[in-house]
Amino acid sequence: MKLGYKLAAEAFGPKELIRQAIRAEQAGFDFVEISDHYHPWLDVQGHSPFAWNVLSAIAVQTRTLGLATGVTCPSVRYHPAIVAQAAATLAIIADGRFTLGVGSGERLNEHVVGQGFGSVRERHERLAEALDIINLLWKGGYQSYEGKHLRLEDAQVFDLPETLPVIAVAAGGKVAAELAASHGSGLFATEPRKDLVETFTAAGGSGPKYAEASVAWAPTEKAAVTEAHRTTRWAVTGWKVMSELPNPVNFEAAAATVTEDDVRKNFVVGPDPAGYLERIGEYRDAGYDHIVLMNCGPDPDGFLDFFEKELRGRL
């Protein structure tokens, strides 16, 4: 089992994210994962740097730390040809330490280019076509593609790594889990759902299985809950809300009724290692082997110290 640290690109600027990644490697995390957003979820978070620049800087300032996007939508805001080139380049810079996490996107980030944001079915179709294009380009040589939604005309990625990155496909249901098996080489989830792992493996998937666990560390439970509620209450609204709203102001309205008790029910909060161990165990028992801790507490360095001194040894 590999343990990862979530770089919250909505909550910190680029230099701070790079610093946290370096500290995460020192603390003993196996990899970092970064959100690839254009907007933060809430204005109070206040950031949204370009994830690929941040990852490149981390790659040259770390030695063993794995890197992953969590996740990139390669079918609206980006054309998949650009993602194929970016991921290949980053894999070379990082000496094979990069995993390309992909998904069908959220309106929050994808609407900004004025291309619209289709139905769930269309998003899955676009993601499948995007992965077709990325996989074609990673074969080398000039490639073309004519799909229902996406096209590629006579393009070649000239710099390809010796070992291609894993493509971990985000799934919240059966269709996406099957797509992860047929078009990707890994699975990505945000809940400890065993059924997604079973669907992925039944459809022929055999790669790594990533999942995020939401936590909030602080010296007291109250401080952890207060900060998680202030910055991350959007996370308990559910995927149907999270994928559809266009801007932070809409998430502010949608999360207006979320209480601190809701946060306690959905996050591991406070300084007690037992809760963290239990939550990680839930993901492990569901079949996930790359578990990412998304800390929403007020003190990133305090959490990293906690992981290094109190949690890592118990794991």
URGI-V247304 format. One record per pair of residues at least 24 apart in sequence whose C-alpha atoms are under 8 Angstrom apart, sorted by the first residue. I is the first residue (numbers start at 1). J is the second residue. If there is no record, write none. Layout:
BEGIN
i/j
I/J
I/J
END
This chain:
BEGIN
i/j
1/284
1/288
1/289
1/290
1/291
2/29
2/30
2/31
2/289
2/290
2/291
3/29
3/30
3/31
3/290
3/291
3/292
3/293
4/29
4/30
4/31
4/32
4/33
4/290
4/291
4/292
4/293
5/29
5/31
5/32
5/33
5/292
5/293
5/294
5/295
6/32
6/33
6/34
6/35
6/292
6/293
6/294
6/295
7/32
7/33
7/34
7/35
7/294
8/34
8/35
8/294
9/34
9/35
9/36
9/37
9/40
9/47
9/48
9/49
9/51
10/35
10/37
10/39
10/40
10/41
10/45
10/46
10/47
10/48
10/49
11/40
11/45
11/46
11/47
11/48
12/45
12/46
12/47
12/48
13/47
13/48
13/49
14/49
14/50
14/54
15/54
17/54
18/54
18/55
18/57
18/58
20/300
20/301
21/58
22/58
22/61
22/62
23/304
24/304
25/62
25/64
25/65
27/304
27/305
27/307
27/308
28/308
28/312
29/65
30/64
30/65
30/66
31/65
31/66
31/67
31/68
32/65
32/66
32/67
32/68
32/292
33/67
33/68
33/69
33/70
33/292
34/68
34/69
34/70
34/71
35/69
35/70
35/71
35/72
36/69
36/70
36/71
36/72
37/109
38/108
38/109
38/110
39/108
39/109
39/247
39/248
40/248
41/108
41/234
41/247
41/248
41/251
42/231
42/232
42/234
42/248
42/249
42/251
42/252
43/248
43/249
44/230
44/231
45/231
52/86
55/90
56/90
56/93
56/94
59/90
59/93
59/94
60/93
60/94
64/97
65/97
66/97
66/98
66/99
67/97
67/98
67/99
68/98
68/99
68/100
68/101
69/99
69/100
69/101
69/102
70/101
70/102
71/100
71/101
71/102
71/103
71/170
72/100
72/101
72/102
72/103
72/105
73/102
73/103
73/104
73/105
73/127
74/102
74/103
74/104
74/127
74/130
74/131
75/104
75/126
75/127
75/130
75/150
76/110
76/113
76/115
76/117
77/109
77/110
77/111
77/112
77/113
79/130
80/130
80/131
80/133
80/134
81/133
81/134
81/137
81/152
81/155
83/134
84/134
84/137
84/138
84/157
85/157
85/159
87/165
88/159
88/160
88/161
88/164
88/165
89/159
89/160
89/161
91/161
91/164
91/165
92/160
92/161
96/161
96/163
96/164
96/165
97/165
98/165
98/166
99/165
99/166
99/167
99/168
100/165
100/166
100/167
100/168
101/167
101/168
101/169
101/170
101/188
102/167
102/168
102/169
102/170
103/127
103/169
103/170
103/171
104/170
105/243
106/242
106/243
106/244
106/245
107/243
107/244
107/245
107/246
108/243
108/244
108/245
108/246
108/247
108/248
109/246
111/246
124/176
125/149
126/150
128/179
128/183
131/183
131/184
132/183
138/164
166/207
168/208
168/209
168/210
171/196
172/196
174/199
178/203
180/205
181/205
181/206
186/210
191/283
192/282
192/283
192/286
192/288
193/283
193/286
194/286
194/287
197/286
197/287
197/288
208/288
208/289
208/290
209/287
209/288
209/289
209/290
210/288
210/289
210/290
210/291
210/292
211/283
211/288
211/290
211/291
211/292
212/291
212/292
212/293
212/294
213/279
213/280
213/291
213/292
213/293
213/294
214/266
214/267
214/268
214/293
214/294
214/295
214/296
215/267
215/268
215/269
215/276
215/293
215/294
215/295
215/296
215/297
216/267
216/268
216/269
216/270
216/294
216/295
216/296
216/297
216/298
217/268
217/269
217/270
217/271
217/295
217/296
217/297
217/298
217/299
217/302
217/303
218/269
218/270
218/271
218/297
218/298
218/299
218/302
218/303
219/270
219/271
220/270
220/271
221/269
221/270
221/271
222/270
223/270
223/297
223/298
224/269
224/270
224/296
224/297
224/298
225/260
225/263
225/264
225/269
225/270
225/297
226/260
227/296
227/297
227/298
228/263
228/296
228/297
228/298
229/258
229/259
229/260
229/263
231/296
232/296
233/258
233/263
236/262
236/263
236/266
273/310
273/311
276/311
277/311
277/315
END
